[in-house]
């Protein structure tokens, strides 16, 4: 990263940590809600350790790392919220994502070194769709918290992406990948995130140009990303992998936005 990119990245991480501290004022009621969801959905019991998760892997990125992707998952799951982890996409979905890039070294992307991983909200749930029930269990306080975290993450992620693009010699990178789009659809849990993200790419000509580097894909979980890509590549064998990814990602973006 250039000095300007690095300075902005460090500032982003610091602001993210401060917001986590602010949001943790709701931790007591949130953990009650998360426990109620475990019982309601009859999930296998596990220990709730971190109700709102900051991705500590962000602090492992160095100034010398070449950031090629910002990958946006849904929200932290059971593995991500463990005190020993507190990192995004380290469960089964993250392992599948890591394997995809290892198996396609022609992309030149190390999932753990060239990728900034963020989420649409840092609020933990065992399964993403369970967030829909949180407001029922926690009322307006939790409903507003879920909305606030999404809007902040969308705003700050878009700004980070645009700042990194502005300082990049290669205007094709970094790309921003939204992985997991079912809850971005109308009435989905992440519509606040979707609407705010789009708004942040309409603020200037530079922002509008950066929108061309935003793509949408199926989630890594359940191998949906790779299955979707395989089906698309079968129908588009004339395209190389990089072009297939961009074409598929734009196709899904047009469907969602």
C-alpha positions as CSV (number, residue, x, y, z in Angstrom):
1,X,0.0,0.0,0.0
2,X,1.1,3.6,-0.5
3,X,1.5,5.8,2.5
4,X,-1.9,7.4,2.0
5,X,-3.6,4.0,1.5
6,X,-1.9,2.6,4.6
7,X,-2.8,5.7,6.7
8,X,-6.5,5.4,5.7
9,X,-6.5,1.7,6.3
10,X,-5.1,2.1,9.8
11,X,-7.6,4.9,10.5
12,X,-10.4,2.6,9.3
13,X,-9.4,-0.2,11.7
14,X,-9.2,2.2,14.6
15,X,-12.6,3.6,13.9
16,X,-14.0,0.1,13.5
17,X,-12.6,-0.9,16.9
18,X,-14.2,2.2,18.5
19,X,-17.6,1.4,17.0
20,X,-17.3,-2.2,18.3
21,X,-16.8,-0.7,21.8
22,X,-19.8,1.6,21.4
23,X,-22.0,-1.3,20.1
24,X,-20.9,-3.5,23.0
25,X,-23.0,-1.2,25.3
26,X,-25.8,-3.5,24.0
27,X,-23.8,-6.7,24.7
28,X,-25.9,-7.9,27.7
29,X,-29.3,-7.8,26.0
30,X,-27.7,-9.0,22.8
31,X,-26.3,-12.1,24.4
32,X,-29.8,-12.8,25.9
33,X,-31.2,-12.5,22.4
34,X,-28.5,-14.8,20.9
35,X,-29.2,-17.4,23.6
36,X,-32.9,-17.2,23.0
37,X,-32.3,-17.8,19.3
38,X,-30.2,-20.9,20.0
39,X,-33.1,-22.3,22.0
40,X,-35.8,-21.2,19.5
41,X,-34.0,-22.7,16.5
42,X,-32.9,-25.7,18.5
43,X,-29.3,-25.2,17.6
44,X,-26.6,-27.5,19.0
45,X,-25.5,-25.8,22.2
46,X,-22.3,-23.8,22.1
47,X,-20.7,-21.2,24.3
48,X,-21.5,-17.6,23.4
49,X,-18.2,-15.7,23.8
50,X,-18.3,-12.6,21.6
51,X,-21.7,-11.1,20.7
52,X,-20.2,-8.4,18.4
53,X,-17.0,-9.4,16.6
54,X,-14.2,-7.3,15.3
55,X,-12.1,-9.1,12.8
56,X,-8.6,-9.3,14.4
57,X,-7.1,-10.5,11.1
58,X,-7.4,-6.9,10.0
59,X,-4.5,-6.1,12.4
60,X,-2.3,-8.8,10.7
61,X,-2.3,-7.0,7.3
62,X,0.9,-5.0,6.7
63,X,1.8,-2.0,4.6
64,X,3.6,-4.3,2.2
65,X,0.6,-6.5,1.5
66,X,-0.9,-6.2,-2.0
67,X,-4.7,-5.9,-1.4
68,X,-6.6,-7.3,-4.4
69,X,-10.0,-8.0,-2.9
70,X,-12.3,-6.8,-0.2
71,X,-14.6,-9.7,0.5
72,X,-17.9,-9.0,2.3
73,X,-19.4,-12.0,4.1
74,X,-22.7,-12.0,6.0
75,X,-22.0,-12.0,9.8
76,X,-19.9,-13.8,12.3
77,X,-20.9,-17.4,13.0
78,X,-20.1,-19.9,15.8
79,X,-16.4,-20.2,14.9
80,X,-15.8,-16.5,14.2
81,X,-17.2,-15.4,17.7
82,X,-14.8,-17.7,19.7
83,X,-12.3,-15.8,21.8
84,X,-9.5,-17.8,20.3
85,X,-10.5,-16.7,16.8
86,X,-12.4,-13.4,16.6
87,X,-11.8,-13.5,12.8
88,X,-14.1,-13.5,9.9
89,X,-14.6,-16.5,7.5
90,X,-12.6,-19.0,9.5
91,X,-15.3,-21.6,9.7
92,X,-16.2,-24.1,6.9
93,X,-17.2,-21.3,4.5
94,X,-13.8,-19.6,5.0
95,X,-12.0,-22.8,4.4
96,X,-13.9,-23.3,1.1
97,X,-13.0,-19.7,0.1
98,X,-9.4,-20.3,0.9
99,X,-9.4,-23.5,-1.0
100,X,-10.9,-21.9,-4.1
101,X,-8.0,-19.4,-4.4
102,X,-5.4,-22.1,-3.6
103,X,-6.8,-24.2,-6.4
104,X,-6.8,-21.3,-8.8
105,X,-3.3,-19.8,-8.4
106,X,-3.7,-18.2,-11.8
107,X,-5.7,-15.5,-10.0
108,X,-2.6,-14.6,-8.0
109,X,-4.7,-14.1,-4.8
110,X,-3.7,-15.4,-1.3
111,X,-7.0,-15.4,0.7
112,X,-5.2,-14.6,3.9
113,X,-2.8,-12.0,2.6
114,X,-4.3,-10.2,-0.4
115,X,-7.9,-10.0,0.9
116,X,-9.5,-7.7,3.4
117,X,-12.5,-9.6,4.9
118,X,-15.4,-7.7,6.3
119,X,-19.1,-8.5,7.1
120,X,-22.4,-6.8,6.5
121,X,-22.8,-6.7,10.3
122,X,-20.4,-7.7,13.1
123,X,-23.3,-9.1,15.1
124,X,-23.0,-12.8,15.7
125,X,-25.6,-15.4,15.1
126,X,-25.3,-19.2,14.6
127,X,-27.0,-18.9,11.2
128,X,-27.4,-15.7,9.2
129,X,-31.2,-16.0,8.7
130,X,-31.6,-16.1,12.5
131,X,-30.9,-12.4,12.6
132,X,-34.5,-11.9,11.4
133,X,-35.8,-13.2,14.8
134,X,-33.5,-11.0,16.9
135,X,-35.8,-8.0,16.9
136,X,-38.6,-10.3,18.1
137,X,-36.5,-11.3,21.1
138,X,-34.8,-8.0,21.8
139,X,-37.3,-5.4,20.6
140,X,-36.4,-1.9,19.1
141,X,-33.0,-1.8,20.8
142,X,-31.7,-4.8,18.9
143,X,-33.6,-4.0,15.7
144,X,-32.0,-0.5,15.7
145,X,-28.6,-2.0,16.5
146,X,-28.8,-4.4,13.5
147,X,-29.7,-1.5,11.2
148,X,-27.1,0.8,12.6
149,X,-24.3,-1.7,12.3
150,X,-25.2,-2.4,8.6
151,X,-25.3,1.2,7.6
152,X,-22.0,2.0,9.3
153,X,-20.3,-1.1,7.7
154,X,-21.7,-0.2,4.3
155,X,-20.6,3.5,4.5
156,X,-17.1,2.7,5.8
157,X,-16.5,-0.3,3.6
158,X,-17.4,1.8,0.5
159,X,-15.1,4.6,1.5
160,X,-12.2,2.2,2.2
161,X,-12.7,0.5,-1.2
162,X,-12.7,3.9,-3.0
163,X,-9.6,5.1,-1.1
164,X,-7.6,2.0,-1.9
165,X,-8.7,2.2,-5.6
166,X,-7.7,5.9,-5.8
167,X,-4.2,5.1,-4.8
168,X,-3.8,1.9,-6.9
169,X,-1.7,1.8,-10.1
170,X,-4.0,-1.0,-11.4
171,X,-7.5,0.4,-11.6
172,X,-9.0,-3.1,-11.7
173,X,-7.9,-3.7,-8.1
174,X,-9.0,-3.9,-5.4
175,X,-12.3,-5.4,-6.3
176,X,-15.1,-5.6,-3.7
177,X,-16.9,-8.9,-3.6
178,X,-20.3,-9.3,-1.9
179,X,-20.5,-13.0,-1.2
180,X,-23.9,-14.2,-0.1
181,X,-26.8,-12.4,-1.7
182,X,-30.0,-14.1,-0.7
183,X,-30.5,-11.7,2.2
184,X,-29.7,-8.7,0.0
185,X,-32.9,-9.3,-1.9
186,X,-36.1,-7.3,-1.1
187,X,-37.2,-7.9,2.5
188,X,-33.9,-9.6,3.3
189,X,-32.1,-8.9,6.5
190,X,-29.3,-7.0,4.7
191,X,-31.4,-4.6,2.6
192,X,-30.2,-1.7,4.8
193,X,-26.7,-2.6,3.9
194,X,-27.4,-2.9,0.2
195,X,-29.2,0.4,0.0
196,X,-26.5,2.3,1.9
197,X,-23.7,0.7,-0.1
198,X,-25.2,1.7,-3.4
199,X,-25.8,5.3,-2.1
200,X,-22.0,5.5,-1.2
201,X,-21.1,4.8,-4.8
202,X,-23.2,7.7,-6.1
203,X,-21.5,10.5,-4.3
204,X,-19.0,11.5,-7.0
205,X,-17.7,10.5,-10.5
206,X,-14.8,8.7,-8.8
207,X,-17.2,6.8,-6.6
208,X,-19.4,5.9,-9.6
209,X,-16.3,4.6,-11.4
210,X,-15.4,2.5,-8.4
211,X,-18.9,0.9,-8.6
212,X,-17.6,-1.0,-11.7
213,X,-15.2,-2.8,-9.3
214,X,-18.1,-4.1,-7.1
215,X,-19.3,-7.7,-7.8
216,X,-21.9,-10.0,-6.2
217,X,-21.6,-13.8,-5.8
218,X,-23.1,-16.8,-4.0
219,X,-21.7,-17.5,-0.6
220,X,-18.7,-19.8,0.0
221,X,-20.8,-21.8,2.4
222,X,-22.2,-25.1,1.2
223,X,-19.8,-24.7,-1.7
224,X,-22.4,-22.5,-3.4
225,X,-19.9,-20.1,-4.8
226,X,-17.9,-22.8,-6.7
227,X,-21.1,-24.6,-7.8
228,X,-22.5,-21.4,-9.2
229,X,-19.2,-20.5,-10.9
230,X,-18.9,-24.1,-12.4
231,X,-22.4,-23.9,-13.9
232,X,-21.6,-20.5,-15.4
233,X,-18.2,-21.5,-16.7
234,X,-19.8,-24.6,-18.4
235,X,-22.0,-22.2,-20.4
236,X,-19.1,-19.8,-21.0
237,X,-16.1,-22.0,-21.8
238,X,-14.8,-19.4,-24.2
239,X,-14.0,-17.0,-21.3
240,X,-10.9,-17.3,-19.1
241,X,-11.5,-17.6,-15.3
242,X,-10.9,-13.9,-14.5
243,X,-13.4,-12.9,-17.2
244,X,-15.9,-15.5,-16.0
245,X,-15.7,-14.2,-12.4
246,X,-16.2,-10.6,-13.5
247,X,-19.1,-11.5,-15.8
248,X,-20.8,-13.6,-13.2
249,X,-20.3,-11.1,-10.5
250,X,-21.7,-8.3,-12.6
251,X,-24.7,-10.5,-13.6
252,X,-25.6,-11.1,-9.9
253,X,-25.0,-7.4,-9.1
254,X,-27.5,-6.4,-11.7
255,X,-30.0,-8.9,-10.3
256,X,-29.6,-7.5,-6.7
257,X,-29.1,-3.8,-7.3
